[in-house]
């Protein structure tokens, strides 16, 4: 790496940008792609160099793009460089380049070179460089930008807000600079916001900036922090009002709270927009809320805190999560709840690991975590059965996050809804969503006391989902089996010292587990939607061990039934030559080896022998031409687990069958084209 950096320095010093500097940039980037790492000092030096090269005047457009791309690669991972402590970048060169595009009236003659640059690339550079702008430059940035703010025409106001969002440093100022504290300039921002009210662009930009400000000031002790984060009660109320507008929930006859004519005056400021796919408004909303939470929210008596207002917001929009109430708002609401849970989990984990070094009075507490989970629980349970596939995906990820935070609050309600759906007592589409929910929750169920006793029963209830008539449900069922087998070994723990007539250890009975599960299912039905189970206190370790041992006696029965279902599925698949790429049939064939690999690896030696016997019997007695690739995958995973035992069982029968087909049926005796397979050769092809 030192050699490459030396050659890069020589090339830049001599003005050899093409091919010299470009070539060594490629080499360094290739080195990084091989997972070799730079030292901190090397990364700092290269970041400064590529920032200056990307903005250097006179370079060709394509060359500057390469340097800009390298700058983004070096600053992409935030944990490598500490803003301000390790690296400070000057905002002025980048501002001068962007200013040409959005404030052309400030230049007497057009800048022909800058006009050849890509404004999209410049805004991307700004997104990455913004972390490293010095907070002490805040007065200079405001002095430069605010004079351009004007409502006649309104385009200037939009441009100033766009530039503020891109250039304003959100890191906390030094302790010896009290005039740069957030509350010294936030009133100005809220005043500007009130001037351009009911504008989608303005709401999104200010929320993006305020959410980053909350994130960067969270861990700084000398920045005042209370039940509203770094904001006042009035400022918080204004932000929540804009959040309600951004969700675009219809009220009365109005379909949107925004006046579309207001944003028509945005003009050139649209060039400063961030990519809405990477920076959705719901993400900024969630980041602002979660980064403003603290235990102080629980001490407020008048109900005016970030947490209380979040609970009020979710309660107010709860009916819009119902599966029957879908519309343009469905994706936004699902996205918001997902990002709320995701940011809370991220902050909780970083505080627990010590990555976030913050004052103790700001750290999330178990009480705050419980209130947060209870706030989102009901809307997530409704949303997992939404008619929108995107909403279901977000809801399932949210369910997983909430179950990680509070398994005893989430798993009882989840099982209460999943059991009737899996038993076929409710609509069919709820069964598919329930199986997907089980797949997401399997790891948490497997490690939570009491709830892990349900796993064997849930595996058995998922078996009817393997159905050739519903391939989507089949894929989800296989994925659930795969997830369970990654988390628990399949061993019969009831094997006793007594042996049967064949000399094999005798298995115990599942009666104890079945009786306990039946009691729990009845309890789910009786206790209603607010059910809460505390197995930590209700179930002793000895009782749980007895139930778990009893439940494992059903693994052999489950394995035989599972293999039977898979064999029936394979026999009903269409011919591989007629299957389109990306079709459900192809996806099922690709999912089978992914499910069988952990399943066969998790089996005890006794259960592995049962699986080997069942698969060998099917391969020997059946020839399913259209499923030959799938059977090849299954046999492959079977052999990988125990090569010696599997080959000794499979090879003699396969070789004998192939010889029989060649000697008696004349398979392979005539020349055919590459893709054409004669009927008499189907058996040979399948067994090969």
C-alpha positions in Angstrom: 0.0 0.0 0.0 2.8 2.4 0.8 4.3 1.8 -2.6 1.0 2.6 -4.3 0.5 5.8 -2.3 4.1 6.8 -3.2 3.4 6.4 -6.9 0.1 8.2 -6.6 1.9 11.1 -4.9 4.5 11.2 -7.7 1.7 11.2 -10.4 -0.2 14.0 -8.7 2.9 16.1 -8.1 3.9 15.9 -11.7 0.4 16.6 -13.0 0.1 13.2 -14.5 -3.6 12.7 -13.8 -4.4 10.5 -16.8 -3.2 7.7 -16.9 -0.9 8.1 -13.8 -3.2 9.1 -10.9 -6.2 7.3 -12.4 -4.2 4.0 -12.7 -3.0 4.2 -9.0 -6.5 5.1 -7.9 -7.7 1.8 -9.5 -4.9 -0.1 -7.8 -5.7 1.3 -4.3 -9.4 0.6 -4.9 -8.7 -2.9 -5.9 -6.6 -3.4 -2.8 -9.4 -2.2 -0.6 -11.9 -4.5 -2.4 -9.8 -7.4 -1.3 -10.5 -6.4 2.3 -7.1 -5.1 3.1 -7.4 -2.1 5.4 -5.7 1.3 5.5 -4.1 2.8 8.6 -6.0 5.7 10.1 -3.3 8.2 8.9 -3.3 6.8 5.4 -7.1 7.1 5.2 -7.0 10.7 6.4 -4.3 11.7 3.9 -6.0 9.9 1.0 -9.5 11.4 1.9 -8.1 14.9 1.9 -6.3 14.3 -1.4 -9.3 12.9 -3.2 -11.6 15.6 -1.9 -9.3 18.2 -3.4 -8.8 16.2 -6.7 -12.6 15.7 -7.1 -13.1 19.5 -7.0 -9.9 20.6 -8.7 -10.5 23.0 -11.6 -9.4 21.9 -15.1 -9.8 18.2 -14.8 -11.8 16.2 -17.3 -15.3 15.4 -16.2 -14.7 11.6 -16.2 -11.5 11.9 -14.3 -13.1 14.1 -11.6 -15.9 11.5 -11.3 -13.3 8.8 -10.6 -11.7 10.8 -7.9 -15.1 11.7 -6.4 -16.1 8.0 -6.4 -12.9 7.1 -4.5 -13.6 9.9 -1.9 -17.0 8.3 -1.3 -15.4 4.9 -0.8 -13.0 6.2 1.7 -15.6 8.0 3.8 -18.5 5.5 3.4 -17.8 3.6 6.7 -18.2 6.2 9.5 -16.4 4.2 12.2 -13.0 4.5 10.4 -12.7 8.3 10.8 -13.9 10.4 13.7 -15.4 13.6 12.4 -13.6 16.8 13.6 -11.1 14.8 15.7 -9.4 13.0 12.8 -10.5 15.0 9.7 -11.9 18.4 8.9 -12.8 19.4 5.4 -13.3 22.9 4.0 -16.9 23.5 2.7 -16.1 26.5 0.5 -14.7 24.8 -2.6 -17.7 22.4 -2.8 -20.1 25.3 -2.2 -18.6 27.3 -5.0 -19.1 24.4 -7.4 -22.7 23.8 -6.4 -23.5 27.5 -6.3 -23.0 27.7 -10.1 -26.0 25.4 -10.6 -28.5 26.8 -8.1 -27.6 30.5 -7.9 -26.5 31.3 -11.5 -27.5 34.9 -11.1 -24.5 35.5 -8.8 -22.1 35.0 -11.7 -21.5 37.7 -14.3 -20.4 35.1 -16.9 -21.3 31.4 -17.0 -18.7 29.0 -15.7 -18.3 26.7 -18.7 -16.1 24.2 -16.9 -18.4 23.8 -13.8 -21.4 23.4 -16.0 -19.9 20.2 -17.4 -19.9 18.7 -13.9 -22.7 16.5 -12.7 -24.8 18.2 -9.9 -25.8 14.7 -8.8 -22.2 13.8 -8.1 -21.6 17.1 -6.3 -24.6 16.5 -4.0 -23.3 13.0 -3.3 -19.9 14.3 -2.4 -21.6 16.8 -0.1 -23.6 14.0 1.6 -20.3 12.2 2.5 -18.3 15.3 3.3 -20.9 17.0 5.5 -19.8 14.9 8.5 -16.4 16.5 8.4 -17.4 20.2 8.1 -16.2 22.2 11.2 -19.1 23.3 13.5 -17.1 26.5 14.2 -17.9 27.4 10.6 -21.6 27.7 11.4 -21.6 31.5 11.6 -19.7 31.7 8.3 -22.2 29.3 6.6 -25.2 31.2 7.8 -23.7 34.6 6.8 -23.1 33.2 3.3 -26.5 31.5 2.8 -29.2 33.5 4.7 -28.8 36.7 2.6 -30.1 34.8 -0.4 -33.3 33.8 1.4 -36.3 35.6 -0.2 -39.9 34.8 -1.0 -40.0 36.9 -4.1 -39.3 34.8 -5.9 -39.8 31.8 -3.6 -37.1 29.8 -5.6 -34.4 31.6 -3.6 -35.9 30.4 -0.3 -36.0 26.8 -1.5 -32.4 27.0 -2.7 -31.2 28.3 0.7 -33.0 25.5 2.6 -31.6 22.9 0.2 -28.0 24.3 0.7 -28.5 24.4 4.5 -29.5 20.8 4.5 -26.4 19.9 2.5 -23.8 22.1 4.2 -24.9 22.8 7.7 -22.5 21.0 10.2 -24.6 19.0 12.7 -21.8 18.0 15.1 -21.8 19.6 18.5 -19.6 22.7 18.9 -16.7 22.7 21.3 -17.5 23.2 25.0 -15.8 26.7 25.0 -18.2 28.0 22.3 -21.6 28.5 24.0 -22.8 30.8 21.2 -22.8 27.8 18.8 -25.1 25.7 21.0 -28.1 24.4 18.9 -30.7 26.6 20.7 -28.9 29.7 19.5 -29.7 29.0 15.8 -32.7 26.6 16.0 -35.2 29.5 16.5 -34.0 31.0 13.2 -34.6 27.7 11.4 -38.1 27.3 12.8 -38.9 30.8 11.8 -37.8 30.1 8.2 -39.8 26.9 8.3 -43.0 28.8 9.4 -42.5 31.1 6.4 -42.8 28.3 3.9 -45.5 26.2 5.5 -47.4 23.2 4.0 -44.5 22.4 1.6 -43.4 18.8 1.2 -39.8 19.8 0.3 -39.4 22.1 3.3 -40.8 19.5 5.7 -38.5 16.8 4.4 -35.4 19.0 4.4 -35.8 20.3 7.9 -36.7 16.9 9.3 -33.6 15.4 7.7 -31.4 18.2 9.2 -33.0 18.0 12.6 -32.7 14.2 12.8 -29.0 14.4 12.0 -28.6 17.1 14.6 -30.3 14.9 17.2 -28.1 12.0 16.4 -24.8 13.9 16.5 -25.6 15.8 19.8 -27.0 12.7 21.6 -23.7 11.7 23.1 -22.3 15.2 23.8 -22.5 16.0 27.5 -22.2 19.8 27.2 -25.3 20.1 24.9 -28.5 20.4 27.1 -30.8 17.4 26.8 -34.3 16.9 28.2 -37.6 15.1 27.7 -37.7 16.7 24.2 -34.1 15.9 23.3 -32.2 19.1 22.4 -35.5 20.9 21.4 -38.1 22.8 23.3 -41.8 21.7 23.8 -43.0 24.2 21.1 -40.4 23.1 18.6 -41.3 19.5 19.2 -45.0 20.1 18.7 -44.2 21.9 15.4 -42.1 18.9 14.2 -44.9 16.4 15.1 -47.4 18.5 13.2 -45.1 18.3 10.1 -44.7 14.5 10.7 -48.5 14.1 10.6 -48.5 16.1 7.3 -45.8 14.0 5.8 -47.6 10.7 6.5 -50.4 12.1 4.1 -53.2 10.5 5.9 -56.5 11.6 4.4 -58.7 13.7 6.7 -62.4 14.3 5.6 -62.6 15.0 1.9 -59.0 16.1 1.5 -56.6 13.5 0.2 -53.4 15.4 1.1 -52.7 18.1 3.7 -50.3 19.8 1.3 -51.0 22.5 -1.3 -49.3 21.2 -4.4 -49.0 24.8 -5.9 -46.6 25.8 -3.2 -43.8 23.5 -4.3 -44.1 24.6 -7.9 -41.8 27.5 -7.1 -39.0 25.2 -6.0 -37.2 25.7 -9.3 -33.5 24.9 -9.3 -33.6 23.7 -5.7 -34.8 20.4 -7.0 -31.2 19.7 -8.0 -30.3 19.6 -4.3 -32.7 16.8 -3.4 -31.3 13.7 -1.8 -32.2 10.3 -3.3 -35.7 9.6 -1.8 -35.1 5.9 -2.1 -32.0 6.1 0.2 -33.2 8.9 2.4 -37.0 8.4 2.7 -38.9 10.9 4.9 -40.0 8.1 7.3 -36.3 7.3 8.0 -35.6 10.9 9.1 -38.8 11.0 11.2 -37.8 7.7 13.0 -34.2 8.9 13.5 -35.3 12.2 15.1 -37.7 10.5 17.5 -35.4 7.7 18.6 -32.3 10.0 19.0 -34.4 12.3 21.2 -35.6 9.7 23.6 -34.2 9.5 27.2 -35.4 8.3 30.6 -36.5 11.9 31.2 -39.5 11.2 29.1 -40.8 8.8 31.8 -40.6 11.4 34.5 -42.9 14.0 32.8 -46.3 14.2 34.5 -48.1 16.5 32.1 -47.8 14.1 29.1 -45.6 16.4 27.1 -42.5 14.5 26.0 -41.2 12.8 22.9 -42.4 9.4 24.1 -45.9 10.7 25.0 -46.3 12.4 21.6 -45.1 9.3 19.8 -47.7 7.2 21.7 -50.4 9.7 20.8 -49.3 9.7 17.1 -49.4 5.9 16.8 -52.8 5.8 18.7 -54.2 8.4 16.3 -53.2 6.6 13.1 -53.8 3.0 14.4 -56.9 2.4 12.2 -54.8 3.1 9.1 -52.8 -0.1 9.8 -55.8 -2.3 9.5 -55.5 -4.8 6.5 -58.9 -3.5 5.1 -57.8 0.1 5.3 -55.1 0.3 2.6 -54.1 3.2 0.4 -51.2 5.4 -0.6 -50.3 5.8 3.1 -49.8 2.1 3.7 -46.1 1.9 2.6 -45.2 5.1 4.4 -46.7 4.0 7.7 -45.2 0.5 7.5 -41.8 2.1 6.7 -42.1 4.5 9.6 -42.8 1.8 12.2 -40.0 -0.4 10.8 -37.4 2.5 11.0 -38.6 3.3 14.5 -37.9 -0.3 15.7 -34.7 -0.5 13.7 -33.2 2.7 15.1 -34.2 1.7 18.6 -32.5 -1.7 18.3 -29.4 0.0 16.8 -29.2 2.5 19.7 -29.9 -0.1 22.3 -27.2 -2.4 21.1 -24.6 0.4 20.7 -25.3 1.6 24.2 -25.0 -1.9 25.6 -21.7 -2.5 23.8 -20.2 0.8 24.9 -20.0 2.2 21.3 -22.1 5.1 22.3 -20.3 6.9 25.2 -22.9 9.1 26.7 -24.1 10.4 30.1 -25.9 7.8 32.1 -29.0 9.9 32.4 -29.5 9.7 28.6 -29.2 6.0 28.2 -32.2 3.9 27.3 -33.7 2.0 30.2 -35.7 -1.3 30.4 -38.8 0.7 31.4 -38.4 3.0 28.4 -37.8 -0.1 26.1 -41.0 -1.7 27.4 -43.1 1.4 26.8 -41.7 1.7 23.3 -42.5 -1.9 22.4 -46.0 -1.7 23.8 -46.6 1.5 21.8 -45.9 -0.3 18.5 -47.1 -3.8 19.3 -50.7 -3.7 18.2 -50.1 -1.9 14.9 -47.4 -4.4 13.9 -49.7 -7.3 14.7 -52.3 -5.8 12.3 -49.8 -5.0 9.7 -48.3 -8.5 9.2 -51.6 -9.4 7.6 -51.7 -6.4 5.3 -52.8 -6.8 1.6 -49.6 -5.0 0.5 -46.6 -7.3 0.1 -44.2 -4.4 0.8 -46.1 -3.5 4.0 -45.9 -7.2 5.1 -42.1 -7.3 4.6 -41.7 -4.1 6.7 -44.1 -5.4 9.4 -42.2 -8.8 9.7 -38.9 -7.1 10.1 -40.4 -4.8 12.7 -41.9 -7.8 14.5 -38.4 -9.4 14.7 -36.9 -6.2 16.1 -39.6 -5.8 18.8 -39.3 -9.5 19.7 -35.6 -9.1 20.2 -36.2 -6.2 22.5 -39.1 -7.7 24.6 -39.8 -11.4 23.7 -42.2 -11.8 26.6 -44.4 -9.0 25.3 -44.3 -10.0 21.6 -44.2 -13.8 21.4 -47.5 -14.5 23.3 -49.5 -12.3 21.0 -47.7 -13.7 18.0 -48.4 -17.3 18.9 -52.0 -16.4 19.8 -52.5 -15.3 16.2 -50.3 -17.9 14.6 -51.8 -21.1 16.0 -55.3 -20.6 14.6 -53.8 -19.5 11.2 -51.6 -22.6 11.1 -54.5 -24.9 12.0 -56.5 -23.6 9.1 -59.2 -22.0 11.2 -58.9 -18.6 9.5 -58.3 -17.2 6.0 -55.7 -18.9 3.8 -53.6 -15.7 3.3 -53.1 -15.4 7.0 -51.4 -18.8 7.0 -48.7 -17.6 4.7 -48.1 -14.5 6.7 -48.0 -16.6 9.9 -45.4 -19.0 8.5 -43.3 -16.0 7.4 -43.6 -14.5 10.9 -42.5 -17.8 12.4 -39.4 -17.8 10.2 -38.5 -14.3 11.4 -39.2 -15.2 15.1 -37.6 -18.7 15.1 -34.3 -17.7 16.6 -35.9 -15.7 19.4 -38.4 -18.5 20.1 -35.6 -21.0 20.3 -33.6 -19.1 22.9 -36.5 -17.8 25.1 -37.5 -19.9 28.1 -40.9 -21.6 27.8 -41.6 -20.5 24.2 -39.0 -22.9 22.9 -41.3 -25.7 24.0 -43.7 -24.7 21.2 -41.1 -25.2 18.4 -41.7 -28.9 17.7 -45.5 -28.4 17.5 -45.0 -25.4 15.2 -42.7 -27.5 12.9 -45.5 -30.1 12.7 -48.1 -27.5 11.9 -45.9 -26.1 9.1 -45.8 -29.4 7.2 -49.1 -29.0 5.4 -47.6 -25.8 3.9 -45.4 -27.9 1.7 -47.9 -28.2 -1.1 -47.4 -28.4 -4.9 -50.6 -26.4 -5.4 -49.3 -23.4 -3.4 -45.6 -22.9 -4.2 -45.2 -19.6 -2.4 -46.4 -21.2 0.9 -44.1 -24.1 0.2 -41.1 -21.8 -0.1 -42.0 -20.1 3.2 -42.5 -23.4 5.0 -39.1 -24.7 3.8 -37.5 -21.4 4.9 -39.1 -21.8 8.4 -37.7 -25.4 8.7 -34.3 -24.1 7.6 -34.4 -21.3 10.2 -35.3 -23.7 13.0 -32.6 -26.1 12.0 -30.0 -23.4 12.1 -30.9 -22.7 15.7 -31.5 -26.1 17.3 -30.2 -29.6 16.9 -32.8 -32.3 16.1 -32.0 -35.0 18.8 -34.5 -37.3 20.5 -33.7 -36.6 24.2 -36.2 -39.2 25.5 -34.1 -42.2 24.4 -33.9 -44.5 27.4 -31.5 -47.3 28.3 -34.3 -49.8 27.5 -34.2 -51.4 24.0 -36.9 -52.7 21.7 -37.0 -56.1 20.0 -34.4 -55.0 17.5 -32.0 -53.8 20.1 -32.5 -50.1 19.4 -33.0 -47.6 22.3 -36.7 -46.9 22.9 -38.1 -43.4 22.5 -40.3 -41.8 25.1 -43.7 -40.3 24.7 -44.8 -36.8 23.5 -47.9 -37.0 25.8 -46.4 -34.5 28.3 -45.6 -31.9 25.7 -48.9 -32.4 23.8 -50.9 -31.9 27.0 -48.9 -28.7 27.9 -49.2 -27.2 24.4 -53.0 -27.9 24.4 -53.3 -26.0 27.7 -51.3 -23.1 26.3 -53.4 -22.9 23.1 -56.6 -22.9 25.2 -55.1 -20.1 27.3 -54.3 -18.1 24.1 -58.0 -18.3 23.2 -59.3 -17.3 26.6 -57.1 -14.4 27.6 -57.8 -12.2 24.6 -55.6 -9.7 22.7 -53.8 -8.3 25.8 -52.3 -11.6 26.7 -49.0 -11.6 28.6 -47.0 -14.7 29.6 -44.2 -14.8 32.1 -42.7 -18.2 31.7 -39.6 -17.0 33.7 -41.7 -17.2 36.9 -44.5 -19.5 35.8 -42.3 -22.4 34.6 -39.5 -23.9 36.7 -36.3 -25.1 34.9 -37.2 -28.7 35.8 -40.7 -28.5 34.4 -39.4 -26.9 31.2 -36.8 -29.6 30.8 -39.4 -32.3 31.1 -41.6 -30.7 28.5 -38.7 -30.1 26.1 -37.5 -33.7 26.5 -41.0 -34.9 25.7 -41.4 -32.7 22.7 -38.2 -34.0 21.1 -39.8 -37.5 20.9 -41.8 -36.3 17.9 -38.7 -35.4 15.8 -38.6 -38.8 14.1 -42.3 -38.6 13.1 -41.7 -35.0 11.9 -38.8 -36.1 9.8 -40.6 -38.9 8.1 -43.6 -36.7 7.4 -41.4 -33.9 6.1 -39.6 -36.2 3.7 -42.9 -37.6 2.5 -44.2 -34.1 1.8 -41.1 -33.2 -0.2 -41.2 -36.4 -2.2 -44.8 -35.8 -3.1 -43.9 -32.2 -4.1 -41.1 -33.4 -6.4 -43.3 -35.9 -8.1 -45.7 -33.0 -9.0 -43.2 -30.5 -10.3 -43.3 -29.7 -14.0 -40.5 -30.7 -16.4 -37.4 -28.6 -15.8 -37.1 -27.8 -19.6 -40.5 -26.1 -19.4 -39.9 -24.0 -16.3 -39.2 -20.3 -16.9 -36.3 -18.6 -15.3 -37.4 -17.0 -12.0 -40.7 -18.9 -11.8 -42.0 -20.3 -8.5 -41.1 -23.8 -9.6 -37.5 -22.8 -10.1 -37.4 -21.0 -6.8 -38.7 -24.1 -4.9 -36.0 -26.3 -6.5 -33.4 -23.8 -5.4 -34.9 -23.5 -1.9 -34.8 -27.3 -1.3 -31.0 -27.7 -1.0 -30.9 -24.6 1.2 -33.4 -26.2 3.6 -31.9 -29.7 3.5 -28.4 -28.7 4.3 -29.0 -27.4 7.8 -31.8 -30.0 8.4 -29.5 -33.0 7.7 -26.6 -31.4 9.5 -28.8 -30.9 12.7 -30.0 -34.5 12.9 -28.7 -36.9 15.5 -27.1 -40.1 14.2 -30.3 -42.1 14.7 -32.4 -39.6 12.9 -29.8 -39.3 10.1 -30.1 -43.0 9.6 -33.9 -42.6 9.2 -33.4 -39.8 6.7 -30.8 -41.8 4.7 -33.1 -44.9 4.6 -36.1 -42.8 3.4 -34.2 -41.0 0.7 -32.4 -44.1 -0.5 -35.7 -46.0 -0.7 -37.3 -43.1 -2.8 -34.2 -42.8 -5.1 -34.2 -46.6 -5.7 -37.9 -47.1 -6.3 -38.9 -43.9 -8.1 -37.7 -42.2 -11.2 -38.9 -38.6 -11.3 -37.4 -37.2 -14.5 -38.6 -33.6 -13.9 -37.1 -33.5 -10.4 -33.7 -35.0 -11.1 -31.8 -31.8 -10.3 -33.6 -31.4 -7.0 -32.9 -35.0 -6.0 -29.3 -34.5 -7.0 -29.1 -31.5 -4.6 -30.7 -33.5 -1.8 -28.4 -36.5 -2.3 -25.4 -34.1 -2.4 -26.3 -32.6 1.0 -26.9 -36.1 2.4 -23.5 -37.3 1.4 -21.7 -34.1 2.7 -23.0 -34.8 6.2 -21.7 -38.3 6.4 -19.9 -39.4 3.2 -19.0 -42.9 4.3 -22.4 -44.0 5.5 -24.3 -42.3 2.7 -22.2 -43.6 -0.1 -22.2 -47.2 1.2 -26.0 -47.0 1.2 -26.7 -45.2 -2.0 -24.0 -46.3 -4.5 -24.7 -50.1 -4.7 -28.4 -49.5 -5.6 -27.7 -46.7 -8.1 -24.9 -48.7 -9.9 -27.2 -51.8 -10.0 -30.1 -49.8 -11.4 -27.9 -48.1 -14.1 -26.5 -51.5 -15.2 -30.0 -52.9 -15.4 -31.2 -50.0 -17.6 -28.2 -50.4 -19.9 -28.2 -54.2 -20.2 -32.0 -54.8 -20.3 -33.5 -51.7 -21.8 -30.7 -50.6 -24.1 -30.2 -47.2 -22.6 -27.4 -45.2 -24.3 -27.2 -47.6 -27.2 -28.0 -45.0 -29.9 -26.6 -41.6 -30.7 -28.9 -38.6 -29.9 -28.5 -34.8 -30.0 -27.3 -33.1 -26.9 -30.6 -31.9 -25.5 -32.8 -34.8 -26.7 -33.4 -37.6 -24.2 -35.2 -40.8 -25.3 -37.8 -42.2 -22.9 -35.7 -45.3 -22.3 -32.8 -43.1 -21.1 -34.8 -41.2 -18.5 -34.0 -43.6 -15.7 -30.3 -43.6 -16.4 -30.2 -39.8 -16.6 -32.0 -39.5 -13.3 -29.7 -42.0 -11.5 -26.6 -40.5 -12.9 
